[in-house]
Amino acid sequence: MPKKDKLKYQMVIQWSEEDDCFLVGLPDFPAQRWRTHGDTYELAVANGIEALESLVIAYEASCRRSTSRTIL
């Protein structure tokens, strides 16, 4: 599992009046504009870190699967 201090990705945290919470975007993973949210800024940061860790783990697992396939 990636360590928080080793994650070198940007997080954009923005207050949303419409959603009444802080939205978290991850520009390095642009498939979705907003990845998570939080009722407080601190919770949004914590949720953003958790989302980043999950994305990095999924990416690493997908790379391992693709390199372990044998080409016939």
C-alpha positions in Angstrom: 0.0 0.0 0.0 1.4 3.4 -0.9 2.5 5.7 1.9 0.8 9.0 2.2 4.1 10.9 2.3 5.1 9.2 -1.0 2.0 10.2 -3.0 3.0 13.0 -5.3 -0.3 13.9 -6.9 -2.3 17.1 -6.9 -5.6 17.5 -5.1 -8.0 20.3 -5.9 -10.4 21.1 -3.1 -13.3 23.4 -3.7 -16.3 24.4 -1.7 -19.6 23.7 -3.5 -22.6 25.8 -2.4 -24.9 23.4 -4.5 -23.6 20.3 -2.7 -22.9 22.0 0.7 -19.6 20.3 1.0 -16.0 20.4 -0.2 -15.4 18.6 -3.5 -12.1 16.9 -4.2 -10.7 16.6 -7.7 -7.6 14.7 -8.8 -6.2 16.3 -12.0 -3.7 13.4 -12.6 -6.7 11.1 -12.8 -9.0 13.1 -15.2 -11.6 10.4 -15.9 -13.9 12.0 -13.3 -13.9 15.7 -12.4 -14.7 15.2 -8.7 -13.5 12.0 -7.0 -14.7 12.5 -3.4 -15.9 15.1 -1.0 -16.1 16.0 2.7 -18.2 18.1 5.0 -15.1 19.8 6.4 -11.8 20.7 4.6 -9.9 18.2 6.8 -12.4 15.4 5.9 -12.1 16.2 2.2 -8.3 16.0 2.4 -8.5 12.6 4.2 -11.0 11.3 1.7 -8.8 12.6 -1.2 -5.8 10.8 0.2 -7.8 7.6 0.5 -9.1 8.0 -3.1 -5.5 8.5 -4.3 -4.3 5.4 -2.5 -7.1 3.4 -4.0 -6.3 4.7 -7.5 -2.6 4.0 -7.2 -3.2 0.5 -5.9 -5.6 -0.3 -8.7 -3.2 1.1 -11.3 -0.3 -0.9 -9.9 -2.4 -4.1 -9.9 -3.5 -3.5 -13.5 0.1 -3.0 -14.6 1.1 -6.3 -12.9 -1.7 -8.1 -14.6 -0.9 -6.7 -18.0 2.8 -7.5 -17.7 2.2 -11.0 -16.5 0.2 -12.1 -19.5 2.0 -14.2 -22.0 1.8 -13.1 -25.6 1.1 -16.1 -27.9 
